[in-house]
Amino acid sequence: VSTQSTGDNEDSEDLKSLWHQVAGHKGHGDAPGFLMGKNGRIYKNISHDIRGEREENFYKKVFSEDRFLRFRDFVPEFFGTINRYDSRYITLSDACHGFKVPCGSDIKVGTVDYCSLDSPQKVVEHQNKNLGIARDLGFRFAGANVYNVTTKEILKLDKKWGLSFTEANAALKTEEYFHNGVEVRRDVIPSIVSQISALIEYYSSQRDFWLCRSSLLIVYDGMMPNKASVKLIDFAHNVSQDISTDNTHLEFGLRTLLGILSFINQDKTVDWKWNSNLAIDDP
């Protein structure tokens, strides 16, 4: 992988703020968190510290080492780095490219949001952070965009909405992300379920790395039927795997979400019940 992206050919004036960003990264100083070009790529401003270095190196490793060949299916494609606004950006494929009306959601996955890379002070800060029911469910919506076919407007579901999830309403709240004002978009769910299932199969069997504070980026088309994409993003807190590392907390969150989606797909949302011992209940 080259250290300069082919996207670097684009002039600064050709790069615009990422209008369909749903949550998260705000950038550093005057540099925007995300930029988008005309080539189906986005540019993420990486932190001016070890976190940005870790994320850049992780992408380089994934797209240069054969042992990560299968994992590449589950992450945005990496094209290198560019410099803009006196900041460093990693260049990635835009998961929303080719969608007429992208309805994206940023879902933090995992029952913990701290790892061995964090200082003791950081661990305490994260332990005291208000994450709602996320530590029990294993996932939390950081934000989402939903297209209303009646008003032709995009509804933004924010962090406050994500924190309103409870053990009792988690399935019904998740269903809101798929409701277009007229009906629940069940046509896109089978593809999402299939992609998450494949990710779980891979992640649960590998021992090369451990992820913390990563997100699942789900995108479906608000107008086109049966069009959806699932990618794992945010790798500033990846850890090389070792025998003492618990690699199941992210898988647990994915399985909880998968179980909820399965109920929504079968129009049995109200029947979903939280089971702390088994995240995925069979409908």
Backbone as CSV, one residue per row, in Angstrom:
resi,resn,N_x,N_y,N_z,CA_x,CA_y,CA_z,C_x,C_y,C_z
1,VAL,0.855,-1.193,0.000,0.000,0.000,0.000,0.882,1.230,0.000
2,SER,0.584,2.140,-0.878,1.388,3.356,-0.949,1.033,4.293,0.192
3,THR,1.959,5.189,0.533,1.689,6.154,1.591,0.972,7.377,1.051
4,GLN,0.853,7.490,-0.245,0.096,8.578,-0.841,-1.057,7.999,-1.649
5,SER,-2.252,8.458,-1.371,-3.421,7.928,-2.040,-3.514,8.457,-3.462
6,THR,-4.115,7.644,-4.337,-4.405,8.157,-5.672,-5.423,9.275,-5.586
7,GLY,-6.147,9.322,-4.464,-7.087,10.418,-4.253,-6.387,11.739,-4.047
8,ASP,-5.063,11.693,-3.819,-4.304,12.911,-3.618,-4.268,13.759,-4.882
9,ASN,-4.707,13.177,-6.007,-4.762,13.943,-7.250,-5.862,15.000,-7.211
10,GLU,-6.799,14.839,-6.298,-7.887,15.795,-6.210,-7.411,17.070,-5.530
11,ASP,-7.782,18.205,-6.068,-7.459,19.475,-5.450,-8.281,19.660,-4.184
12,SER,-7.783,20.487,-3.271,-8.485,20.704,-2.008,-9.905,21.201,-2.221
13,GLU,-10.088,22.044,-3.281,-11.425,22.587,-3.510,-12.395,21.520,-4.018
14,ASP,-11.879,20.370,-4.470,-12.741,19.287,-4.919,-13.212,18.413,-3.771
15,LEU,-12.609,18.603,-2.598,-12.967,17.815,-1.439,-13.969,18.593,-0.592
16,LYS,-15.045,17.933,-0.232,-16.110,18.575,0.530,-16.367,17.805,1.819
17,SER,-17.055,18.460,2.756,-17.426,17.780,3.989,-18.335,16.606,3.674
18,LEU,-18.236,15.581,4.465,-19.012,14.363,4.254,-20.437,14.601,4.753
19,TRP,-21.353,14.857,3.825,-22.707,15.263,4.224,-23.496,14.130,4.869
20,HIS,-23.177,12.880,4.551,-23.955,11.781,5.101,-23.327,11.168,6.348
21,GLN,-22.363,11.860,6.965,-21.796,11.373,8.213,-22.881,11.336,9.281
22,VAL,-22.947,10.258,10.049,-24.038,10.110,11.016,-23.596,10.323,12.458
23,ALA,-22.301,10.181,12.741,-21.837,10.328,14.123,-20.328,10.390,14.146
24,GLY,-19.798,10.657,15.351,-18.389,10.432,15.600,-17.444,11.531,15.189
25,HIS,-16.376,11.140,14.553,-15.155,11.888,14.302,-15.403,13.322,13.820
26,LYS,-14.878,14.312,14.581,-15.068,15.721,14.231,-13.811,16.392,13.706
27,GLY,-12.705,15.688,13.729,-11.477,16.269,13.207,-10.643,16.929,14.288
28,HIS,-9.613,17.660,13.864,-8.667,18.273,14.788,-8.401,19.705,14.345
29,GLY,-8.620,20.640,15.259,-8.416,22.041,14.923,-9.356,22.487,13.816
30,ASP,-8.808,23.126,12.798,-9.620,23.603,11.671,-9.824,22.540,10.604
31,ALA,-9.206,21.400,10.768,-9.316,20.345,9.766,-10.591,19.536,9.979
32,PRO,-11.443,19.414,8.945,-12.675,18.623,9.083,-12.375,17.175,9.418
33,GLY,-13.311,16.524,10.110,-13.126,15.130,10.474,-13.124,14.211,9.268
34,PHE,-14.055,14.482,8.328,-14.151,13.681,7.107,-14.295,14.594,5.898
35,LEU,-13.728,14.163,4.796,-13.913,14.824,3.513,-14.351,13.780,2.504
36,MET,-15.007,14.230,1.454,-15.376,13.320,0.374,-15.016,13.942,-0.959
37,GLY,-14.632,13.087,-1.898,-14.289,13.556,-3.228,-15.294,13.070,-4.251
38,LYS,-14.913,13.132,-5.517,-15.807,12.729,-6.599,-15.478,11.317,-7.103
39,ASN,-14.597,10.650,-6.397,-14.081,9.375,-6.882,-14.551,8.174,-6.073
40,GLY,-15.600,8.350,-5.239,-16.089,7.245,-4.437,-15.215,6.943,-3.237
41,ARG,-14.456,7.944,-2.817,-13.592,7.772,-1.661,-13.862,8.847,-0.615
42,ILE,-13.568,8.499,0.634,-13.654,9.470,1.718,-12.282,9.596,2.354
43,TYR,-12.087,10.678,3.086,-10.798,10.982,3.682,-11.023,11.258,5.163
44,LYS,-10.442,10.420,6.024,-10.638,10.531,7.468,-9.424,11.166,8.116
45,ASN,-9.669,12.249,8.830,-8.611,12.929,9.564,-8.191,12.064,10.747
46,ILE,-6.939,11.623,10.753,-6.489,10.754,11.839,-5.812,11.577,12.922
47,SER,-5.963,11.126,14.148,-5.497,11.869,15.313,-4.001,12.151,15.247
48,HIS,-3.621,13.274,15.838,-2.200,13.638,15.887,-1.554,12.982,17.111
49,ASP,-1.785,11.715,17.297,-1.193,10.987,18.412,-1.140,9.505,18.054
50,ILE,-0.889,8.672,19.037,-0.691,7.249,18.803,-1.940,6.582,18.238
51,ARG,-3.139,7.123,18.528,-4.372,6.510,18.028,-4.443,6.565,16.508
52,GLY,-4.100,7.718,15.943,-4.105,7.840,14.497,-3.061,6.951,13.847
53,GLU,-1.910,6.875,14.486,-0.847,6.012,13.980,-1.273,4.548,14.002
54,ARG,-1.949,4.140,15.086,-2.412,2.762,15.183,-3.426,2.442,14.095
55,GLU,-4.366,3.369,13.845,-5.388,3.100,12.843,-4.774,3.016,11.447
56,GLU,-3.880,3.948,11.128,-3.216,3.916,9.819,-2.430,2.629,9.634
57,ASN,-1.684,2.236,10.659,-0.873,1.021,10.563,-1.730,-0.230,10.469
58,PHE,-2.892,-0.202,11.126,-3.781,-1.355,11.054,-4.290,-1.546,9.628
59,TYR,-4.739,-0.459,9.000,-5.190,-0.548,7.604,-4.062,-1.014,6.692
60,LYS,-2.862,-0.499,6.910,-1.728,-0.915,6.084,-1.485,-2.410,6.216
61,LYS,-1.576,-2.895,7.439,-1.342,-4.310,7.690,-2.420,-5.173,7.034
62,VAL,-3.673,-4.759,7.193,-4.795,-5.525,6.638,-4.693,-5.630,5.123
63,PHE,-4.251,-4.560,4.477,-4.225,-4.553,3.010,-2.851,-4.875,2.422
64,SER,-1.972,-5.419,3.241,-0.677,-5.842,2.712,-0.324,-7.277,3.091
65,GLU,-0.943,-7.804,4.135,-0.623,-9.150,4.598,-1.716,-10.138,4.193
66,ASP,-1.309,-11.261,3.636,-2.251,-12.249,3.114,-3.151,-12.840,4.188
67,ARG,-2.707,-12.872,5.443,-3.530,-13.469,6.496,-4.798,-12.667,6.757
68,PHE,-4.839,-11.404,6.278,-6.022,-10.577,6.452,-6.878,-10.523,5.188
69,LEU,-6.598,-11.387,4.238,-7.286,-11.339,2.948,-8.806,-11.399,3.114
70,ARG,-9.294,-12.310,3.931,-10.736,-12.448,4.124,-11.318,-11.261,4.885
71,PHE,-10.549,-10.727,5.818,-11.042,-9.607,6.625,-11.306,-8.364,5.776
72,ARG,-10.623,-8.257,4.654,-10.802,-7.083,3.789,-12.231,-6.945,3.293
73,ASP,-12.965,-8.045,3.241,-14.364,-7.986,2.806,-15.231,-7.208,3.785
74,PHE,-14.764,-7.079,5.026,-15.599,-6.502,6.071,-15.223,-5.075,6.441
75,VAL,-14.251,-4.484,5.749,-13.802,-3.127,6.061,-13.733,-2.293,4.791
76,PRO,-13.765,-0.961,4.908,-13.587,-0.120,3.719,-12.216,-0.356,3.110
77,GLU,-12.135,-0.259,1.783,-10.842,-0.437,1.124,-9.931,0.739,1.459
78,PHE,-8.661,0.453,1.659,-7.670,1.454,2.054,-6.773,1.795,0.873
79,PHE,-6.589,3.125,0.621,-5.805,3.573,-0.525,-4.564,4.373,-0.142
80,GLY,-4.267,4.469,1.149,-3.100,5.230,1.564,-3.481,6.495,2.301
81,THR,-2.617,7.502,2.257,-2.848,8.735,3.007,-2.609,9.962,2.133
82,ILE,-3.202,11.069,2.543,-2.949,12.355,1.911,-2.794,13.402,3.009
83,ASN,-2.316,14.575,2.640,-2.201,15.690,3.577,-3.086,16.830,3.112
84,ARG,-3.938,17.289,4.009,-4.820,18.424,3.744,-5.004,19.216,5.028
85,TYR,-5.147,20.552,4.906,-5.383,21.413,6.066,-4.324,21.188,7.155
86,ASP,-3.096,20.954,6.739,-1.997,20.677,7.669,-2.295,19.459,8.541
87,SER,-3.076,18.551,8.021,-3.413,17.335,8.751,-3.274,16.118,7.839
88,ARG,-3.190,14.983,8.462,-3.036,13.727,7.740,-4.387,13.015,7.645
89,TYR,-4.708,12.540,6.462,-5.969,11.838,6.228,-5.686,10.457,5.650
90,ILE,-6.403,9.446,6.143,-6.365,8.150,5.489,-7.475,8.130,4.443
91,THR,-7.201,7.494,3.326,-8.131,7.459,2.202,-8.810,6.093,2.145
92,LEU,-10.141,6.096,2.185,-10.921,4.866,2.247,-12.035,4.892,1.216
93,SER,-12.511,3.723,0.837,-13.678,3.674,-0.037,-14.902,4.151,0.742
94,ASP,-15.783,4.850,0.066,-17.002,5.381,0.680,-18.077,4.314,0.630
95,ALA,-18.487,3.817,1.793,-19.495,2.755,1.861,-20.837,3.204,1.308
96,CYS,-21.034,4.517,1.189,-22.301,5.054,0.690,-22.277,5.324,-0.814
97,HIS,-21.127,5.131,-1.429,-21.012,5.418,-2.859,-21.919,4.484,-3.664
98,GLY,-22.682,5.045,-4.587,-23.588,4.255,-5.412,-24.994,4.150,-4.844
99,PHE,-25.220,4.688,-3.658,-26.554,4.709,-3.056,-27.257,6.013,-3.427
100,LYS,-28.502,5.924,-3.870,-29.245,7.137,-4.205,-29.512,7.974,-2.957
101,VAL,-30.042,7.328,-1.924,-30.294,7.996,-0.645,-29.723,7.112,0.466
102,PRO,-28.465,7.308,0.828,-27.867,6.446,1.840,-28.445,6.679,3.233
103,CYS,-28.938,5.619,3.840,-29.425,5.662,5.213,-28.415,4.907,6.062
104,GLY,-27.534,5.639,6.687,-26.436,5.013,7.413,-26.649,5.020,8.914
105,SER,-26.012,4.077,9.583,-26.020,4.048,11.047,-24.626,3.689,11.543
106,ASP,-24.191,4.385,12.576,-22.911,4.138,13.227,-23.225,3.443,14.543
107,ILE,-22.851,2.163,14.639,-23.214,1.359,15.802,-21.952,0.918,16.530
108,LYS,-21.750,1.428,17.729,-20.622,0.998,18.544,-20.901,-0.416,19.045
109,VAL,-19.953,-1.313,18.841,-20.176,-2.703,19.216,-19.154,-3.155,20.257
110,GLY,-19.624,-3.987,21.184,-18.777,-4.496,22.245,-19.326,-4.144,23.611
111,THR,-19.075,-4.999,24.572,-19.574,-4.773,25.928,-18.632,-3.902,26.755
112,VAL,-17.409,-3.671,26.255,-16.464,-2.781,26.930,-15.951,-1.765,25.926
113,ASP,-15.564,-0.585,26.421,-15.018,0.428,25.517,-13.668,0.922,26.008
114,TYR,-12.942,0.039,26.676,-11.569,0.336,27.068,-10.749,-0.928,26.860
115,CYS,-9.440,-0.760,26.757,-8.585,-1.914,26.480,-7.231,-1.735,27.148
116,SER,-6.340,-2.676,26.924,-5.034,-2.660,27.574,-4.171,-1.488,27.126
117,LEU,-4.549,-0.824,26.041,-3.787,0.320,25.550,-4.090,1.590,26.335
118,ASP,-5.193,1.596,27.082,-5.613,2.782,27.819,-4.901,2.879,29.163
119,SER,-4.691,4.108,29.597,-4.103,4.335,30.909,-5.141,4.013,31.985
120,PRO,-4.707,3.758,33.229,-5.672,3.508,34.313,-6.706,4.610,34.451
121,GLN,-6.283,5.864,34.248,-7.213,6.985,34.326,-8.272,6.897,33.230
122,LYS,-7.826,6.544,32.009,-8.765,6.397,30.893,-9.750,5.275,31.144
123,VAL,-9.277,4.187,31.723,-10.152,3.059,32.014,-11.258,3.494,32.958
124,VAL,-10.894,4.236,34.008,-11.891,4.717,34.972,-12.876,5.660,34.295
125,GLU,-12.375,6.545,33.419,-13.246,7.473,32.700,-14.275,6.721,31.866
126,HIS,-13.818,5.695,31.153,-14.730,4.926,30.303,-15.704,4.096,31.137
127,GLN,-15.251,3.599,32.265,-16.137,2.831,33.133,-17.259,3.691,33.693
128,ASN,-16.977,4.989,33.887,-17.966,5.903,34.450,-18.818,6.592,33.393
129,LYS,-18.510,6.367,32.134,-19.243,7.029,31.047,-20.662,6.471,30.939
130,ASN,-21.601,7.365,30.666,-22.991,6.940,30.499,-23.184,6.349,29.108
131,LEU,-23.348,5.036,29.045,-23.571,4.351,27.772,-24.950,3.689,27.735
132,GLY,-25.819,4.114,28.659,-27.148,3.518,28.680,-27.059,2.024,28.936
133,ILE,-27.798,1.276,28.141,-27.845,-0.179,28.281,-26.790,-0.865,27.417
134,ALA,-25.923,-0.103,26.798,-24.984,-0.652,25.818,-24.082,-1.741,26.377
135,ARG,-23.667,-1.604,27.624,-22.760,-2.610,28.187,-23.454,-3.952,28.362
136,ASP,-24.777,-3.926,28.483,-25.522,-5.182,28.591,-25.884,-5.734,27.221
137,LEU,-26.331,-4.851,26.320,-26.709,-5.289,24.977,-25.496,-5.625,24.122
138,GLY,-24.409,-4.906,24.368,-23.214,-5.120,23.558,-23.166,-4.250,22.319
139,PHE,-24.114,-3.326,22.167,-24.062,-2.382,21.044,-24.811,-1.111,21.407
140,ARG,-24.482,-0.043,20.692,-25.149,1.244,20.904,-25.132,2.039,19.611
141,PHE,-26.285,2.535,19.197,-26.369,3.414,18.033,-25.807,4.783,18.414
142,ALA,-24.708,5.186,17.762,-24.156,6.520,17.984,-24.899,7.556,17.152
143,GLY,-25.573,7.091,16.092,-26.346,7.972,15.231,-26.827,7.221,14.012
144,ALA,-27.838,7.780,13.349,-28.370,7.143,12.142,-29.136,8.162,11.310
145,ASN,-29.201,7.916,10.008,-30.014,8.703,9.080,-31.108,7.821,8.503
146,VAL,-32.332,8.327,8.488,-33.475,7.573,7.978,-34.240,8.437,6.981
147,TYR,-34.558,7.871,5.831,-35.281,8.607,4.793,-36.778,8.375,4.917
148,ASN,-37.540,9.488,4.968,-38.999,9.414,5.008,-39.533,9.594,3.587
149,VAL,-40.168,8.558,3.049,-40.603,8.600,1.651,-41.792,9.532,1.445
150,THR,-42.488,9.872,2.509,-43.639,10.769,2.394,-43.209,12.226,2.351
151,THR,-42.340,12.615,3.272,-41.899,14.010,3.340,-40.676,14.284,2.462
152,LYS,-40.041,13.193,1.977,-38.810,13.301,1.181,-37.676,13.940,1.976
153,GLU,-37.692,13.756,3.271,-36.677,14.330,4.139,-35.892,13.225,4.851
154,ILE,-34.688,13.568,5.270,-33.849,12.641,6.022,-33.929,12.990,7.505
155,LEU,-34.354,12.033,8.290,-34.446,12.203,9.737,-33.135,11.753,10.364
156,LYS,-32.571,12.607,11.197,-31.325,12.265,11.868,-31.625,11.792,13.284
157,LEU,-31.254,10.536,13.559,-31.386,9.966,14.896,-30.032,10.140,15.589
158,ASP,-30.027,10.843,16.717,-28.756,11.234,17.318,-28.345,10.338,18.487
159,LYS,-27.286,10.747,19.156,-26.746,9.984,20.277,-27.772,9.847,21.396
160,LYS,-28.555,10.893,21.617,-29.588,10.846,22.664,-30.584,9.738,22.362
161,TRP,-30.967,9.602,21.103,-31.856,8.512,20.696,-31.198,7.167,20.980
162,GLY,-29.911,7.049,20.683,-29.201,5.802,20.919,-29.134,5.433,22.387
163,LEU,-29.083,6.444,23.263,-29.025,6.186,24.695,-30.397,5.874,25.284
164,SER,-31.454,5.994,24.475,-32.811,5.731,24.977,-33.177,4.249,24.905
165,PHE,-32.269,3.418,24.391,-32.511,1.979,24.315,-32.550,1.370,25.721
166,THR,-33.476,0.431,25.927,-33.557,-0.330,27.164,-33.642,-1.816,26.822
167,GLU,-33.577,-2.651,27.841,-33.722,-4.084,27.600,-35.087,-4.397,27.006
168,ALA,-36.097,-3.588,27.366,-37.466,-3.861,26.916,-37.739,-3.352,25.508
169,ASN,-37.110,-2.219,25.121,-37.490,-1.591,23.845,-36.419,-1.689,22.757
170,ALA,-35.328,-2.409,23.011,-34.184,-2.421,22.090,-34.583,-2.817,20.671
171,ALA,-35.453,-3.819,20.528,-35.857,-4.262,19.190,-36.731,-3.217,18.509
172,LEU,-37.658,-2.648,19.257,-38.549,-1.632,18.684,-37.770,-0.379,18.294
173,LYS,-36.784,0.011,19.105,-35.974,1.186,18.777,-35.112,0.914,17.540
174,THR,-34.560,-0.278,17.442,-33.764,-0.631,16.262,-34.630,-0.587,15.011
175,GLU,-35.862,-1.018,15.126,-36.782,-1.023,13.993,-37.031,0.391,13.463
176,GLU,-36.929,1.392,14.331,-37.138,2.784,13.908,-36.136,3.180,12.827
177,TYR,-34.937,2.615,12.900,-33.918,2.932,11.895,-34.322,2.443,10.510
178,PHE,-35.178,1.445,10.446,-35.585,0.876,9.161,-36.966,1.352,8.709
179,HIS,-37.587,2.254,9.456,-38.949,2.696,9.113,-38.893,3.954,8.252
180,ASN,-39.469,3.892,7.067,-39.393,5.008,6.116,-40.603,5.934,6.165
181,GLY,-41.381,5.840,7.235,-42.565,6.680,7.366,-43.830,6.000,6.903
182,VAL,-43.652,4.912,6.150,-44.795,4.153,5.648,-44.711,2.695,6.105
183,GLU,-43.516,2.140,6.017,-43.335,0.738,6.360,-41.904,0.486,6.827
184,VAL,-41.699,-0.694,7.423,-40.364,-1.114,7.815,-39.675,-1.729,6.598
185,ARG,-38.457,-1.301,6.332,-37.732,-1.763,5.148,-37.152,-3.171,5.370
186,ARG,-38.026,-4.141,5.441,-37.575,-5.513,5.668,-36.835,-6.096,4.457
187,ASP,-36.986,-5.462,3.297,-36.312,-5.979,2.107,-34.797,-5.913,2.222
188,VAL,-34.257,-4.979,3.044,-32.805,-4.814,3.136,-32.200,-5.638,4.274
189,ILE,-33.030,-6.139,5.160,-32.514,-6.809,6.352,-31.829,-8.143,6.055
190,PRO,-32.354,-8.998,5.154,-31.651,-10.265,4.894,-30.192,-10.076,4.476
191,SER,-29.916,-9.097,3.650,-28.540,-8.839,3.232,-27.690,-8.402,4.417
192,ILE,-28.238,-7.550,5.275,-27.502,-7.081,6.451,-27.228,-8.241,7.401
193,VAL,-28.247,-9.085,7.622,-28.081,-10.257,8.484,-26.993,-11.182,7.937
194,SER,-27.005,-11.402,6.630,-26.017,-12.276,6.005,-24.605,-11.731,6.177
195,GLN,-24.437,-10.426,6.000,-23.108,-9.820,6.109,-22.601,-9.832,7.555
196,ILE,-23.491,-9.570,8.516,-23.087,-9.613,9.919,-22.741,-11.038,10.330
197,SER,-23.514,-12.000,9.855,-23.245,-13.409,10.169,-21.863,-13.828,9.671
198,ALA,-21.516,-13.390,8.459,-20.198,-13.717,7.898,-19.085,-13.064,8.719
199,LEU,-19.327,-11.840,9.175,-18.343,-11.141,9.997,-18.134,-11.877,11.322
200,ILE,-19.221,-12.304,11.955,-19.120,-13.047,13.211,-18.327,-14.336,13.013
201,GLU,-18.629,-15.039,11.938,-17.928,-16.293,11.655,-16.427,-16.067,11.541
202,TYR,-16.048,-15.005,10.838,-14.624,-14.717,10.677,-13.994,-14.273,11.999
203,TYR,-14.609,-13.276,12.657,-13.994,-12.669,13.831,-13.859,-13.658,14.981
204,SER,-14.845,-14.534,15.139,-14.813,-15.485,16.241,-13.756,-16.566,16.048
205,SER,-13.304,-16.751,14.830,-12.334,-17.810,14.551,-10.899,-17.307,14.428
206,GLN,-10.701,-15.982,14.323,-9.355,-15.462,14.142,-8.726,-15.118,15.493
207,ARG,-7.405,-15.123,15.536,-6.672,-14.787,16.756,-5.535,-13.806,16.466
208,ASP,-5.703,-13.020,15.423,-4.657,-12.079,15.027,-4.787,-10.713,15.700
209,PHE,-5.998,-10.344,16.081,-6.190,-9.016,16.669,-7.451,-8.987,17.525
210,TRP,-7.542,-7.965,18.323,-8.660,-7.730,19.245,-9.093,-6.285,19.043
211,LEU,-10.380,-6.041,18.911,-10.867,-4.698,18.620,-11.649,-4.122,19.793
212,CYS,-11.442,-2.854,20.022,-12.150,-2.123,21.072,-12.606,-0.787,20.510
213,ARG,-13.825,-0.376,20.865,-14.408,0.895,20.413,-14.520,0.980,18.890
214,SER,-14.653,-0.146,18.243,-14.916,-0.150,16.799,-16.412,0.000,16.561
215,SER,-16.777,0.344,15.341,-18.184,0.554,14.990,-18.576,-0.299,13.797
216,LEU,-19.841,-0.593,13.743,-20.423,-1.243,12.582,-21.141,-0.156,11.781
217,LEU,-20.738,0.022,10.546,-21.385,1.000,9.669,-22.347,0.259,8.752
218,ILE,-23.634,0.424,9.023,-24.669,-0.181,8.182,-25.253,0.904,7.285
219,VAL,-25.378,0.609,6.008,-25.980,1.549,5.061,-26.975,0.791,4.193
220,TYR,-28.176,1.342,4.055,-29.126,0.822,3.071,-29.656,1.992,2.257
221,ASP,-30.186,1.698,1.099,-30.665,2.757,0.212,-32.102,3.107,0.547
222,GLY,-32.347,4.401,0.795,-33.686,4.850,1.160,-34.682,4.773,0.023
223,MET,-34.203,4.599,-1.209,-35.096,4.538,-2.364,-35.017,3.214,-3.111
224,MET,-33.814,2.680,-3.263,-33.629,1.449,-4.027,-33.860,0.226,-3.143
225,PRO,-34.583,-0.783,-3.625,-34.831,-1.988,-2.827,-33.617,-2.904,-2.763
226,ASN,-33.538,-3.661,-1.682,-32.568,-4.761,-1.534,-31.113,-4.323,-1.635
227,LYS,-30.826,-3.088,-1.315,-29.443,-2.599,-1.436,-28.937,-2.197,-0.052
228,ALA,-27.922,-2.917,0.445,-27.399,-2.644,1.781,-25.928,-3.041,1.871
229,SER,-25.224,-2.393,2.775,-23.800,-2.653,2.979,-23.499,-2.649,4.478
230,VAL,-22.577,-3.506,4.898,-22.133,-3.555,6.294,-20.610,-3.540,6.316
231,LYS,-20.033,-2.587,7.052,-18.575,-2.514,7.183,-18.203,-2.240,8.639
232,LEU,-17.098,-2.830,9.044,-16.534,-2.557,10.362,-15.551,-1.404,10.210
233,ILE,-15.634,-0.401,11.099,-14.793,0.786,10.987,-14.227,1.160,12.368
234,ASP,-13.328,2.112,12.378,-12.708,2.673,13.586,-11.771,1.661,14.251
235,PHE,-10.480,1.806,13.940,-9.504,0.831,14.426,-8.355,1.481,15.196
236,ALA,-8.635,2.581,15.871,-7.591,3.254,16.641,-7.230,2.492,17.907
237,HIS,-8.078,1.519,18.273,-7.837,0.770,19.514,-7.743,-0.726,19.234
238,ASN,-7.054,-1.091,18.158,-6.823,-2.504,17.879,-5.623,-2.994,18.677
239,VAL,-5.697,-4.232,19.103,-4.646,-4.823,19.921,-4.226,-6.139,19.296
240,SER,-2.913,-6.398,19.227,-2.444,-7.690,18.753,-2.941,-8.764,19.711
241,GLN,-3.438,-9.825,19.151,-4.055,-10.867,19.963,-3.015,-11.683,20.704
242,ASP,-3.350,-12.101,21.921,-2.534,-13.072,22.637,-3.466,-13.980,23.421
243,ILE,-2.920,-15.007,23.986,-3.736,-16.046,24.596,-4.541,-15.553,25.790
244,SER,-4.113,-14.439,26.403,-4.792,-13.940,27.597,-5.898,-12.939,27.283
245,THR,-6.065,-12.607,26.023,-7.017,-11.568,25.636,-8.393,-12.142,25.329
246,ASP,-9.413,-11.555,25.946,-10.784,-11.966,25.697,-11.258,-11.312,24.403
247,ASN,-11.570,-12.114,23.407,-11.924,-11.601,22.087,-13.419,-11.682,21.816
248,THR,-14.210,-11.905,22.883,-15.624,-12.211,22.673,-16.555,-11.026,22.852
249,HIS,-16.085,-9.923,23.436,-17.019,-8.848,23.776,-17.631,-8.203,22.530
250,LEU,-16.847,-8.074,21.455,-17.382,-7.514,20.213,-18.335,-8.504,19.553
251,GLU,-17.973,-9.768,19.559,-18.839,-10.800,18.992,-20.185,-10.838,19.703
252,PHE,-20.168,-10.649,21.017,-21.408,-10.657,21.795,-22.367,-9.569,21.303
253,GLY,-21.830,-8.344,21.097,-22.662,-7.253,20.604,-23.215,-7.519,19.222
254,LEU,-22.384,-8.100,18.356,-22.832,-8.429,17.004,-23.952,-9.469,17.041
255,ARG,-23.821,-10.436,17.938,-24.846,-11.482,18.027,-26.163,-10.935,18.586
256,THR,-26.079,-10.016,19.532,-27.294,-9.385,20.046,-28.020,-8.652,18.931
257,LEU,-27.268,-7.840,18.180,-27.854,-7.082,17.076,-28.416,-8.026,16.023
258,LEU,-27.699,-9.090,15.734,-28.154,-10.064,14.746,-29.477,-10.691,15.171
259,GLY,-29.600,-11.011,16.448,-30.845,-11.584,16.940,-32.018,-10.638,16.789
260,ILE,-31.797,-9.360,17.106,-32.851,-8.351,16.960,-33.268,-8.211,15.499
261,LEU,-32.302,-8.142,14.608,-32.603,-8.004,13.183,-33.397,-9.200,12.661
262,SER,-33.092,-10.370,13.174,-33.826,-11.567,12.752,-35.287,-11.479,13.149
263,PHE,-35.570,-10.955,14.325,-36.956,-10.783,14.759,-37.662,-9.720,13.912
264,ILE,-36.972,-8.605,13.639,-37.566,-7.549,12.817,-37.882,-8.080,11.425
265,ASN,-36.982,-8.859,10.878,-37.153,-9.404,9.534,-38.398,-10.282,9.434
266,GLN,-38.741,-10.965,10.518,-39.896,-11.858,10.511,-41.150,-11.186,11.072
267,ASP,-41.088,-9.854,11.226,-42.231,-9.090,11.745,-42.644,-9.588,13.126
268,LYS,-41.634,-9.935,13.932,-41.889,-10.404,15.293,-41.162,-9.528,16.312
269,THR,-41.033,-8.248,15.981,-40.268,-7.339,16.819,-40.763,-7.327,18.255
270,VAL,-42.076,-7.300,18.434,-42.640,-7.205,19.789,-42.380,-8.477,20.594
271,ASP,-42.002,-9.557,19.924,-41.770,-10.825,20.620,-40.341,-10.957,21.141
272,TRP,-39.453,-10.047,20.709,-38.058,-10.173,21.129,-37.933,-9.908,22.617
273,LYS,-37.209,-10.775,23.311,-36.961,-10.620,24.745,-35.473,-10.687,25.003
274,TRP,-35.006,-9.791,25.845,-33.588,-9.765,26.173,-33.215,-10.982,27.004
275,ASN,-32.144,-11.650,26.619,-31.626,-12.808,27.339,-30.148,-12.562,27.566
276,SER,-29.787,-12.250,28.807,-28.403,-11.886,29.094,-27.436,-13.051,28.941
277,ASN,-27.936,-14.264,28.966,-27.072,-15.436,28.833,-26.888,-15.867,27.394
278,LEU,-27.845,-15.492,26.547,-27.782,-15.869,25.139,-28.225,-14.680,24.312
279,ALA,-27.259,-13.962,23.726,-27.569,-12.712,23.049,-28.488,-12.915,21.864
280,ILE,-28.351,-14.043,21.173,-29.173,-14.248,19.983,-30.212,-15.327,20.275
281,ASP,-31.455,-14.920,20.398,-32.565,-15.854,20.590,-33.092,-16.265,19.236
282,ASP,-33.384,-17.516,19.049,-33.959,-17.982,17.787,-35.451,-17.669,17.776
283,PRO,-35.926,-16.954,16.751,-37.366,-16.630,16.676,-38.174,-17.905,16.512
